[in-house]
Amino acid sequence: MDSSLARRADPFALVAGVLSLLVAVCGVLGIAPWEVVDLRWVLAGTAVVAGIAFLMASVRNSRAASDD
């Protein structure tokens, strides 16, 4: 198999799958998701992950060859 055709994991689908599993576990246990996790921590974690993703994207794009 050609290495250029290798499939990569979709990070958005992975996050959505993990979140849906967490909600399902909360449903089976009979507890509300907002009783388990404080929304402020979720927002803070989301901000940290987004910041890291933006930094990685800027570093990755700066290494690309320019067509100028």
LUMLUMDREN-2810 file (N, C-alpha, C; in Angstrom, 1 decimal):
<atoms>
<atom><aa>M</aa><ch>A</ch><at>N</at><xx>0.8</xx><yy>-1.2</yy><zz>0.0</zz></atom>
<atom><aa>M</aa><ch>A</ch><at>CA</at><xx>0.0</xx><yy>0.0</yy><zz>0.0</zz></atom>
<atom><aa>M</aa><ch>A</ch><at>C</at><xx>0.9</xx><yy>1.2</yy><zz>0.0</zz></atom>
<atom><aa>D</aa><ch>A</ch><at>N</at><xx>0.5</xx><yy>2.2</yy><zz>-0.8</zz></atom>
<atom><aa>D</aa><ch>A</ch><at>CA</at><xx>1.3</xx><yy>3.4</yy><zz>-0.9</zz></atom>
<atom><aa>D</aa><ch>A</ch><at>C</at><xx>1.1</xx><yy>4.3</yy><zz>0.4</zz></atom>
<atom><aa>S</aa><ch>A</ch><at>N</at><xx>2.2</xx><yy>4.8</yy><zz>0.9</zz></atom>
<atom><aa>S</aa><ch>A</ch><at>CA</at><xx>2.2</xx><yy>5.6</yy><zz>2.1</zz></atom>
<atom><aa>S</aa><ch>A</ch><at>C</at><xx>1.5</xx><yy>6.9</yy><zz>1.9</zz></atom>
<atom><aa>S</aa><ch>A</ch><at>N</at><xx>1.4</xx><yy>7.4</yy><zz>0.7</zz></atom>
<atom><aa>S</aa><ch>A</ch><at>CA</at><xx>0.6</xx><yy>8.7</yy><zz>0.5</zz></atom>
<atom><aa>S</aa><ch>A</ch><at>C</at><xx>-0.9</xx><yy>8.5</yy><zz>0.6</zz></atom>
<atom><aa>L</aa><ch>A</ch><at>N</at><xx>-1.3</xx><yy>7.3</yy><zz>0.6</zz></atom>
<atom><aa>L</aa><ch>A</ch><at>CA</at><xx>-2.7</xx><yy>7.0</yy><zz>0.7</zz></atom>
<atom><aa>L</aa><ch>A</ch><at>C</at><xx>-3.1</xx><yy>6.5</yy><zz>2.1</zz></atom>
<atom><aa>A</aa><ch>A</ch><at>N</at><xx>-2.2</xx><yy>6.6</yy><zz>3.0</zz></atom>
<atom><aa>A</aa><ch>A</ch><at>CA</at><xx>-2.5</xx><yy>6.2</yy><zz>4.4</zz></atom>
<atom><aa>A</aa><ch>A</ch><at>C</at><xx>-3.6</xx><yy>7.1</yy><zz>5.0</zz></atom>
<atom><aa>R</aa><ch>A</ch><at>N</at><xx>-4.5</xx><yy>6.5</yy><zz>5.7</zz></atom>
<atom><aa>R</aa><ch>A</ch><at>CA</at><xx>-5.6</xx><yy>7.2</yy><zz>6.3</zz></atom>
<atom><aa>R</aa><ch>A</ch><at>C</at><xx>-5.2</xx><yy>7.7</yy><zz>7.7</zz></atom>
<atom><aa>R</aa><ch>A</ch><at>N</at><xx>-5.7</xx><yy>8.9</yy><zz>8.0</zz></atom>
<atom><aa>R</aa><ch>A</ch><at>CA</at><xx>-5.4</xx><yy>9.5</yy><zz>9.3</zz></atom>
<atom><aa>R</aa><ch>A</ch><at>C</at><xx>-6.7</xx><yy>9.6</yy><zz>10.0</zz></atom>
<atom><aa>A</aa><ch>A</ch><at>N</at><xx>-6.7</xx><yy>9.6</yy><zz>11.3</zz></atom>
<atom><aa>A</aa><ch>A</ch><at>CA</at><xx>-7.9</xx><yy>9.7</yy><zz>12.2</zz></atom>
<atom><aa>A</aa><ch>A</ch><at>C</at><xx>-8.4</xx><yy>11.1</yy><zz>12.1</zz></atom>
<atom><aa>D</aa><ch>A</ch><at>N</at><xx>-9.7</xx><yy>11.2</yy><zz>12.0</zz></atom>
<atom><aa>D</aa><ch>A</ch><at>CA</at><xx>-10.4</xx><yy>12.5</yy><zz>12.0</zz></atom>
<atom><aa>D</aa><ch>A</ch><at>C</at><xx>-10.6</xx><yy>13.0</yy><zz>13.5</zz></atom>
<atom><aa>P</aa><ch>A</ch><at>N</at><xx>-9.9</xx><yy>14.1</yy><zz>13.9</zz></atom>
<atom><aa>P</aa><ch>A</ch><at>CA</at><xx>-9.9</xx><yy>14.5</yy><zz>15.3</zz></atom>
<atom><aa>P</aa><ch>A</ch><at>C</at><xx>-11.3</xx><yy>14.9</yy><zz>15.7</zz></atom>
<atom><aa>F</aa><ch>A</ch><at>N</at><xx>-12.1</xx><yy>15.5</yy><zz>14.8</zz></atom>
<atom><aa>F</aa><ch>A</ch><at>CA</at><xx>-13.4</xx><yy>16.0</yy><zz>15.2</zz></atom>
<atom><aa>F</aa><ch>A</ch><at>C</at><xx>-14.3</xx><yy>14.8</yy><zz>15.4</zz></atom>
<atom><aa>A</aa><ch>A</ch><at>N</at><xx>-14.2</xx><yy>13.8</yy><zz>14.6</zz></atom>
<atom><aa>A</aa><ch>A</ch><at>CA</at><xx>-15.0</xx><yy>12.6</yy><zz>14.8</zz></atom>
<atom><aa>A</aa><ch>A</ch><at>C</at><xx>-14.6</xx><yy>11.8</yy><zz>16.1</zz></atom>
<atom><aa>L</aa><ch>A</ch><at>N</at><xx>-13.3</xx><yy>11.9</yy><zz>16.4</zz></atom>
<atom><aa>L</aa><ch>A</ch><at>CA</at><xx>-12.9</xx><yy>11.2</yy><zz>17.6</zz></atom>
<atom><aa>L</aa><ch>A</ch><at>C</at><xx>-13.4</xx><yy>11.9</yy><zz>18.8</zz></atom>
<atom><aa>V</aa><ch>A</ch><at>N</at><xx>-13.4</xx><yy>13.2</yy><zz>18.9</zz></atom>
<atom><aa>V</aa><ch>A</ch><at>CA</at><xx>-13.9</xx><yy>14.0</yy><zz>20.0</zz></atom>
<atom><aa>V</aa><ch>A</ch><at>C</at><xx>-15.4</xx><yy>13.8</yy><zz>20.1</zz></atom>
<atom><aa>A</aa><ch>A</ch><at>N</at><xx>-16.1</xx><yy>13.9</yy><zz>19.0</zz></atom>
<atom><aa>A</aa><ch>A</ch><at>CA</at><xx>-17.5</xx><yy>13.7</yy><zz>19.1</zz></atom>
<atom><aa>A</aa><ch>A</ch><at>C</at><xx>-17.9</xx><yy>12.3</yy><zz>19.6</zz></atom>
<atom><aa>G</aa><ch>A</ch><at>N</at><xx>-17.1</xx><yy>11.3</yy><zz>19.2</zz></atom>
<atom><aa>G</aa><ch>A</ch><at>CA</at><xx>-17.4</xx><yy>9.9</yy><zz>19.7</zz></atom>
<atom><aa>G</aa><ch>A</ch><at>C</at><xx>-17.1</xx><yy>9.8</yy><zz>21.1</zz></atom>
<atom><aa>V</aa><ch>A</ch><at>N</at><xx>-16.0</xx><yy>10.3</yy><zz>21.6</zz></atom>
<atom><aa>V</aa><ch>A</ch><at>CA</at><xx>-15.7</xx><yy>10.3</yy><zz>23.1</zz></atom>
<atom><aa>V</aa><ch>A</ch><at>C</at><xx>-16.8</xx><yy>11.0</yy><zz>23.9</zz></atom>
<atom><aa>L</aa><ch>A</ch><at>N</at><xx>-17.2</xx><yy>12.2</yy><zz>23.4</zz></atom>
<atom><aa>L</aa><ch>A</ch><at>CA</at><xx>-18.3</xx><yy>12.9</yy><zz>24.1</zz></atom>
<atom><aa>L</aa><ch>A</ch><at>C</at><xx>-19.6</xx><yy>12.1</yy><zz>24.1</zz></atom>
<atom><aa>S</aa><ch>A</ch><at>N</at><xx>-19.9</xx><yy>11.5</yy><zz>23.0</zz></atom>
<atom><aa>S</aa><ch>A</ch><at>CA</at><xx>-21.2</xx><yy>10.7</yy><zz>23.0</zz></atom>
<atom><aa>S</aa><ch>A</ch><at>C</at><xx>-21.1</xx><yy>9.5</yy><zz>23.9</zz></atom>
<atom><aa>L</aa><ch>A</ch><at>N</at><xx>-19.9</xx><yy>8.9</yy><zz>24.0</zz></atom>
<atom><aa>L</aa><ch>A</ch><at>CA</at><xx>-19.8</xx><yy>7.8</yy><zz>25.0</zz></atom>
<atom><aa>L</aa><ch>A</ch><at>C</at><xx>-19.9</xx><yy>8.3</yy><zz>26.4</zz></atom>
<atom><aa>L</aa><ch>A</ch><at>N</at><xx>-19.4</xx><yy>9.5</yy><zz>26.7</zz></atom>
<atom><aa>L</aa><ch>A</ch><at>CA</at><xx>-19.5</xx><yy>10.0</yy><zz>28.1</zz></atom>
<atom><aa>L</aa><ch>A</ch><at>C</at><xx>-21.0</xx><yy>10.3</yy><zz>28.4</zz></atom>
<atom><aa>V</aa><ch>A</ch><at>N</at><xx>-21.7</xx><yy>10.9</yy><zz>27.5</zz></atom>
<atom><aa>V</aa><ch>A</ch><at>CA</at><xx>-23.1</xx><yy>11.2</yy><zz>27.7</zz></atom>
<atom><aa>V</aa><ch>A</ch><at>C</at><xx>-23.9</xx><yy>9.9</yy><zz>27.9</zz></atom>
<atom><aa>A</aa><ch>A</ch><at>N</at><xx>-23.5</xx><yy>8.8</yy><zz>27.1</zz></atom>
<atom><aa>A</aa><ch>A</ch><at>CA</at><xx>-24.2</xx><yy>7.5</yy><zz>27.2</zz></atom>
<atom><aa>A</aa><ch>A</ch><at>C</at><xx>-23.9</xx><yy>6.9</yy><zz>28.6</zz></atom>
<atom><aa>V</aa><ch>A</ch><at>N</at><xx>-22.7</xx><yy>7.0</yy><zz>29.1</zz></atom>
<atom><aa>V</aa><ch>A</ch><at>CA</at><xx>-22.4</xx><yy>6.5</yy><zz>30.4</zz></atom>
<atom><aa>V</aa><ch>A</ch><at>C</at><xx>-23.1</xx><yy>7.3</yy><zz>31.5</zz></atom>
<atom><aa>C</aa><ch>A</ch><at>N</at><xx>-23.2</xx><yy>8.6</yy><zz>31.3</zz></atom>
<atom><aa>C</aa><ch>A</ch><at>CA</at><xx>-24.0</xx><yy>9.3</yy><zz>32.3</zz></atom>
<atom><aa>C</aa><ch>A</ch><at>C</at><xx>-25.5</xx><yy>8.9</yy><zz>32.3</zz></atom>
<atom><aa>G</aa><ch>A</ch><at>N</at><xx>-26.0</xx><yy>8.6</yy><zz>31.1</zz></atom>
<atom><aa>G</aa><ch>A</ch><at>CA</at><xx>-27.4</xx><yy>8.2</yy><zz>31.0</zz></atom>
<atom><aa>G</aa><ch>A</ch><at>C</at><xx>-27.6</xx><yy>6.8</yy><zz>31.6</zz></atom>
<atom><aa>V</aa><ch>A</ch><at>N</at><xx>-26.7</xx><yy>5.9</yy><zz>31.5</zz></atom>
<atom><aa>V</aa><ch>A</ch><at>CA</at><xx>-26.8</xx><yy>4.6</yy><zz>32.1</zz></atom>
<atom><aa>V</aa><ch>A</ch><at>C</at><xx>-26.7</xx><yy>4.7</yy><zz>33.6</zz></atom>
<atom><aa>L</aa><ch>A</ch><at>N</at><xx>-25.8</xx><yy>5.5</yy><zz>34.1</zz></atom>
<atom><aa>L</aa><ch>A</ch><at>CA</at><xx>-25.6</xx><yy>5.7</yy><zz>35.5</zz></atom>
<atom><aa>L</aa><ch>A</ch><at>C</at><xx>-26.7</xx><yy>6.5</yy><zz>36.2</zz></atom>
<atom><aa>G</aa><ch>A</ch><at>N</at><xx>-27.5</xx><yy>7.2</yy><zz>35.4</zz></atom>
<atom><aa>G</aa><ch>A</ch><at>CA</at><xx>-28.6</xx><yy>8.0</yy><zz>35.9</zz></atom>
<atom><aa>G</aa><ch>A</ch><at>C</at><xx>-28.2</xx><yy>9.3</yy><zz>36.5</zz></atom>
<atom><aa>I</aa><ch>A</ch><at>N</at><xx>-27.1</xx><yy>9.9</yy><zz>36.0</zz></atom>
<atom><aa>I</aa><ch>A</ch><at>CA</at><xx>-26.7</xx><yy>11.2</yy><zz>36.5</zz></atom>
<atom><aa>I</aa><ch>A</ch><at>C</at><xx>-26.6</xx><yy>12.1</yy><zz>35.3</zz></atom>
<atom><aa>A</aa><ch>A</ch><at>N</at><xx>-26.8</xx><yy>13.4</yy><zz>35.6</zz></atom>
<atom><aa>A</aa><ch>A</ch><at>CA</at><xx>-26.8</xx><yy>14.4</yy><zz>34.5</zz></atom>
<atom><aa>A</aa><ch>A</ch><at>C</at><xx>-25.3</xx><yy>14.8</yy><zz>34.2</zz></atom>
<atom><aa>P</aa><ch>A</ch><at>N</at><xx>-25.0</xx><yy>15.0</yy><zz>33.0</zz></atom>
<atom><aa>P</aa><ch>A</ch><at>CA</at><xx>-23.6</xx><yy>15.3</yy><zz>32.7</zz></atom>
<atom><aa>P</aa><ch>A</ch><at>C</at><xx>-23.1</xx><yy>16.6</yy><zz>33.4</zz></atom>
<atom><aa>W</aa><ch>A</ch><at>N</at><xx>-24.0</xx><yy>17.6</yy><zz>33.6</zz></atom>
<atom><aa>W</aa><ch>A</ch><at>CA</at><xx>-23.6</xx><yy>18.8</yy><zz>34.2</zz></atom>
<atom><aa>W</aa><ch>A</ch><at>C</at><xx>-23.4</xx><yy>18.7</yy><zz>35.7</zz></atom>
<atom><aa>E</aa><ch>A</ch><at>N</at><xx>-23.8</xx><yy>17.5</yy><zz>36.3</zz></atom>
<atom><aa>E</aa><ch>A</ch><at>CA</at><xx>-23.5</xx><yy>17.3</yy><zz>37.7</zz></atom>
<atom><aa>E</aa><ch>A</ch><at>C</at><xx>-22.1</xx><yy>16.7</yy><zz>37.8</zz></atom>
<atom><aa>V</aa><ch>A</ch><at>N</at><xx>-21.5</xx><yy>16.1</yy><zz>36.8</zz></atom>
<atom><aa>V</aa><ch>A</ch><at>CA</at><xx>-20.2</xx><yy>15.5</yy><zz>36.8</zz></atom>
<atom><aa>V</aa><ch>A</ch><at>C</at><xx>-19.1</xx><yy>16.5</yy><zz>36.5</zz></atom>
<atom><aa>V</aa><ch>A</ch><at>N</at><xx>-19.3</xx><yy>17.3</yy><zz>35.5</zz></atom>
<atom><aa>V</aa><ch>A</ch><at>CA</at><xx>-18.3</xx><yy>18.3</yy><zz>35.0</zz></atom>
<atom><aa>V</aa><ch>A</ch><at>C</at><xx>-18.8</xx><yy>19.7</yy><zz>35.1</zz></atom>
<atom><aa>D</aa><ch>A</ch><at>N</at><xx>-18.0</xx><yy>20.5</yy><zz>35.7</zz></atom>
<atom><aa>D</aa><ch>A</ch><at>CA</at><xx>-18.3</xx><yy>22.0</yy><zz>35.8</zz></atom>
<atom><aa>D</aa><ch>A</ch><at>C</at><xx>-18.1</xx><yy>22.6</yy><zz>34.4</zz></atom>
<atom><aa>L</aa><ch>A</ch><at>N</at><xx>-19.1</xx><yy>23.3</yy><zz>33.9</zz></atom>
<atom><aa>L</aa><ch>A</ch><at>CA</at><xx>-19.0</xx><yy>23.9</yy><zz>32.6</zz></atom>
<atom><aa>L</aa><ch>A</ch><at>C</at><xx>-17.8</xx><yy>24.9</yy><zz>32.5</zz></atom>
<atom><aa>R</aa><ch>A</ch><at>N</at><xx>-17.4</xx><yy>25.6</yy><zz>33.6</zz></atom>
<atom><aa>R</aa><ch>A</ch><at>CA</at><xx>-16.3</xx><yy>26.5</yy><zz>33.5</zz></atom>
<atom><aa>R</aa><ch>A</ch><at>C</at><xx>-15.0</xx><yy>25.8</yy><zz>33.2</zz></atom>
<atom><aa>W</aa><ch>A</ch><at>N</at><xx>-14.8</xx><yy>24.5</yy><zz>33.7</zz></atom>
<atom><aa>W</aa><ch>A</ch><at>CA</at><xx>-13.6</xx><yy>23.8</yy><zz>33.4</zz></atom>
<atom><aa>W</aa><ch>A</ch><at>C</at><xx>-13.6</xx><yy>23.3</yy><zz>31.9</zz></atom>
<atom><aa>V</aa><ch>A</ch><at>N</at><xx>-14.8</xx><yy>23.0</yy><zz>31.4</zz></atom>
<atom><aa>V</aa><ch>A</ch><at>CA</at><xx>-14.9</xx><yy>22.6</yy><zz>30.0</zz></atom>
<atom><aa>V</aa><ch>A</ch><at>C</at><xx>-14.5</xx><yy>23.7</yy><zz>29.1</zz></atom>
<atom><aa>L</aa><ch>A</ch><at>N</at><xx>-15.0</xx><yy>24.9</yy><zz>29.4</zz></atom>
<atom><aa>L</aa><ch>A</ch><at>CA</at><xx>-14.7</xx><yy>26.1</yy><zz>28.6</zz></atom>
<atom><aa>L</aa><ch>A</ch><at>C</at><xx>-13.2</xx><yy>26.4</yy><zz>28.7</zz></atom>
<atom><aa>A</aa><ch>A</ch><at>N</at><xx>-12.6</xx><yy>26.3</yy><zz>29.9</zz></atom>
<atom><aa>A</aa><ch>A</ch><at>CA</at><xx>-11.2</xx><yy>26.6</yy><zz>30.0</zz></atom>
<atom><aa>A</aa><ch>A</ch><at>C</at><xx>-10.4</xx><yy>25.5</yy><zz>29.3</zz></atom>
<atom><aa>G</aa><ch>A</ch><at>N</at><xx>-10.7</xx><yy>24.3</yy><zz>29.3</zz></atom>
<atom><aa>G</aa><ch>A</ch><at>CA</at><xx>-10.0</xx><yy>23.2</yy><zz>28.6</zz></atom>
<atom><aa>G</aa><ch>A</ch><at>C</at><xx>-10.2</xx><yy>23.4</yy><zz>27.1</zz></atom>
<atom><aa>T</aa><ch>A</ch><at>N</at><xx>-11.3</xx><yy>23.8</yy><zz>26.7</zz></atom>
<atom><aa>T</aa><ch>A</ch><at>CA</at><xx>-11.5</xx><yy>24.1</yy><zz>25.2</zz></atom>
<atom><aa>T</aa><ch>A</ch><at>C</at><xx>-10.6</xx><yy>25.2</yy><zz>24.8</zz></atom>
<atom><aa>A</aa><ch>A</ch><at>N</at><xx>-10.5</xx><yy>26.2</yy><zz>25.6</zz></atom>
<atom><aa>A</aa><ch>A</ch><at>CA</at><xx>-9.7</xx><yy>27.4</yy><zz>25.2</zz></atom>
<atom><aa>A</aa><ch>A</ch><at>C</at><xx>-8.2</xx><yy>26.9</yy><zz>25.1</zz></atom>
<atom><aa>V</aa><ch>A</ch><at>N</at><xx>-7.8</xx><yy>26.1</yy><zz>26.1</zz></atom>
<atom><aa>V</aa><ch>A</ch><at>CA</at><xx>-6.4</xx><yy>25.6</yy><zz>26.0</zz></atom>
<atom><aa>V</aa><ch>A</ch><at>C</at><xx>-6.1</xx><yy>24.8</yy><zz>24.8</zz></atom>
<atom><aa>V</aa><ch>A</ch><at>N</at><xx>-7.0</xx><yy>23.9</yy><zz>24.5</zz></atom>
<atom><aa>V</aa><ch>A</ch><at>CA</at><xx>-6.9</xx><yy>23.0</yy><zz>23.3</zz></atom>
<atom><aa>V</aa><ch>A</ch><at>C</at><xx>-6.9</xx><yy>23.8</yy><zz>22.0</zz></atom>
<atom><aa>A</aa><ch>A</ch><at>N</at><xx>-7.8</xx><yy>24.8</yy><zz>21.9</zz></atom>
<atom><aa>A</aa><ch>A</ch><at>CA</at><xx>-7.8</xx><yy>25.7</yy><zz>20.8</zz></atom>
<atom><aa>A</aa><ch>A</ch><at>C</at><xx>-6.5</xx><yy>26.5</yy><zz>20.6</zz></atom>
<atom><aa>G</aa><ch>A</ch><at>N</at><xx>-6.0</xx><yy>27.0</yy><zz>21.7</zz></atom>
<atom><aa>G</aa><ch>A</ch><at>CA</at><xx>-4.8</xx><yy>27.7</yy><zz>21.7</zz></atom>
<atom><aa>G</aa><ch>A</ch><at>C</at><xx>-3.6</xx><yy>26.9</yy><zz>21.2</zz></atom>
<atom><aa>I</aa><ch>A</ch><at>N</at><xx>-3.5</xx><yy>25.7</yy><zz>21.7</zz></atom>
<atom><aa>I</aa><ch>A</ch><at>CA</at><xx>-2.4</xx><yy>24.8</yy><zz>21.3</zz></atom>
<atom><aa>I</aa><ch>A</ch><at>C</at><xx>-2.6</xx><yy>24.4</yy><zz>19.8</zz></atom>
<atom><aa>A</aa><ch>A</ch><at>N</at><xx>-3.8</xx><yy>24.2</yy><zz>19.3</zz></atom>
<atom><aa>A</aa><ch>A</ch><at>CA</at><xx>-4.1</xx><yy>23.9</yy><zz>17.9</zz></atom>
<atom><aa>A</aa><ch>A</ch><at>C</at><xx>-3.7</xx><yy>25.1</yy><zz>17.0</zz></atom>
<atom><aa>F</aa><ch>A</ch><at>N</at><xx>-4.0</xx><yy>26.3</yy><zz>17.5</zz></atom>
<atom><aa>F</aa><ch>A</ch><at>CA</at><xx>-3.6</xx><yy>27.5</yy><zz>16.7</zz></atom>
<atom><aa>F</aa><ch>A</ch><at>C</at><xx>-2.1</xx><yy>27.6</yy><zz>16.6</zz></atom>
<atom><aa>L</aa><ch>A</ch><at>N</at><xx>-1.4</xx><yy>27.4</yy><zz>17.7</zz></atom>
<atom><aa>L</aa><ch>A</ch><at>CA</at><xx>0.1</xx><yy>27.5</yy><zz>17.7</zz></atom>
<atom><aa>L</aa><ch>A</ch><at>C</at><xx>0.7</xx><yy>26.4</yy><zz>16.8</zz></atom>
<atom><aa>M</aa><ch>A</ch><at>N</at><xx>0.2</xx><yy>25.2</yy><zz>16.9</zz></atom>
<atom><aa>M</aa><ch>A</ch><at>CA</at><xx>0.7</xx><yy>24.1</yy><zz>16.0</zz></atom>
<atom><aa>M</aa><ch>A</ch><at>C</at><xx>0.4</xx><yy>24.5</yy><zz>14.5</zz></atom>
<atom><aa>A</aa><ch>A</ch><at>N</at><xx>-0.7</xx><yy>25.0</yy><zz>14.2</zz></atom>
<atom><aa>A</aa><ch>A</ch><at>CA</at><xx>-1.0</xx><yy>25.4</yy><zz>12.8</zz></atom>
<atom><aa>A</aa><ch>A</ch><at>C</at><xx>-0.1</xx><yy>26.5</yy><zz>12.4</zz></atom>
<atom><aa>S</aa><ch>A</ch><at>N</at><xx>0.2</xx><yy>27.5</yy><zz>13.2</zz></atom>
<atom><aa>S</aa><ch>A</ch><at>CA</at><xx>1.1</xx><yy>28.5</yy><zz>12.8</zz></atom>
<atom><aa>S</aa><ch>A</ch><at>C</at><xx>2.5</xx><yy>28.1</yy><zz>12.6</zz></atom>
<atom><aa>V</aa><ch>A</ch><at>N</at><xx>3.0</xx><yy>27.2</yy><zz>13.4</zz></atom>
<atom><aa>V</aa><ch>A</ch><at>CA</at><xx>4.3</xx><yy>26.6</yy><zz>13.2</zz></atom>
<atom><aa>V</aa><ch>A</ch><at>C</at><xx>4.4</xx><yy>25.8</yy><zz>12.0</zz></atom>
<atom><aa>R</aa><ch>A</ch><at>N</at><xx>3.3</xx><yy>25.0</yy><zz>11.7</zz></atom>
<atom><aa>R</aa><ch>A</ch><at>CA</at><xx>3.3</xx><yy>24.1</yy><zz>10.6</zz></atom>
<atom><aa>R</aa><ch>A</ch><at>C</at><xx>3.3</xx><yy>24.9</yy><zz>9.3</zz></atom>
<atom><aa>N</aa><ch>A</ch><at>N</at><xx>2.5</xx><yy>26.0</yy><zz>9.2</zz></atom>
<atom><aa>N</aa><ch>A</ch><at>CA</at><xx>2.4</xx><yy>26.8</yy><zz>8.0</zz></atom>
<atom><aa>N</aa><ch>A</ch><at>C</at><xx>3.7</xx><yy>27.6</yy><zz>7.8</zz></atom>
<atom><aa>S</aa><ch>A</ch><at>N</at><xx>4.4</xx><yy>28.0</yy><zz>8.8</zz></atom>
<atom><aa>S</aa><ch>A</ch><at>CA</at><xx>5.6</xx><yy>28.8</yy><zz>8.6</zz></atom>
<atom><aa>S</aa><ch>A</ch><at>C</at><xx>6.7</xx><yy>28.0</yy><zz>8.0</zz></atom>
<atom><aa>R</aa><ch>A</ch><at>N</at><xx>6.7</xx><yy>26.7</yy><zz>8.1</zz></atom>
<atom><aa>R</aa><ch>A</ch><at>CA</at><xx>7.7</xx><yy>25.8</yy><zz>7.5</zz></atom>
<atom><aa>R</aa><ch>A</ch><at>C</at><xx>7.5</xx><yy>25.5</yy><zz>6.0</zz></atom>
<atom><aa>A</aa><ch>A</ch><at>N</at><xx>6.3</xx><yy>25.8</yy><zz>5.6</zz></atom>
<atom><aa>A</aa><ch>A</ch><at>CA</at><xx>5.9</xx><yy>25.5</yy><zz>4.2</zz></atom>
<atom><aa>A</aa><ch>A</ch><at>C</at><xx>6.7</xx><yy>26.4</yy><zz>3.2</zz></atom>
<atom><aa>A</aa><ch>A</ch><at>N</at><xx>7.0</xx><yy>25.9</yy><zz>2.0</zz></atom>
<atom><aa>A</aa><ch>A</ch><at>CA</at><xx>7.7</xx><yy>26.7</yy><zz>1.1</zz></atom>
<atom><aa>A</aa><ch>A</ch><at>C</at><xx>6.8</xx><yy>27.8</yy><zz>0.5</zz></atom>
<atom><aa>S</aa><ch>A</ch><at>N</at><xx>7.4</xx><yy>28.9</yy><zz>0.3</zz></atom>
<atom><aa>S</aa><ch>A</ch><at>CA</at><xx>6.6</xx><yy>30.1</yy><zz>-0.2</zz></atom>
<atom><aa>S</aa><ch>A</ch><at>C</at><xx>6.6</xx><yy>30.1</yy><zz>-1.7</zz></atom>
<atom><aa>D</aa><ch>A</ch><at>N</at><xx>5.5</xx><yy>30.4</yy><zz>-2.3</zz></atom>
<atom><aa>D</aa><ch>A</ch><at>CA</at><xx>5.4</xx><yy>30.5</yy><zz>-3.8</zz></atom>
<atom><aa>D</aa><ch>A</ch><at>C</at><xx>5.7</xx><yy>31.9</yy><zz>-4.3</zz></atom>
<atom><aa>D</aa><ch>A</ch><at>N</at><xx>6.1</xx><yy>32.8</yy><zz>-3.5</zz></atom>
<atom><aa>D</aa><ch>A</ch><at>CA</at><xx>6.3</xx><yy>34.2</yy><zz>-3.8</zz></atom>
<atom><aa>D</aa><ch>A</ch><at>C</at><xx>7.5</xx><yy>34.4</yy><zz>-4.8</zz></atom>
</atoms>
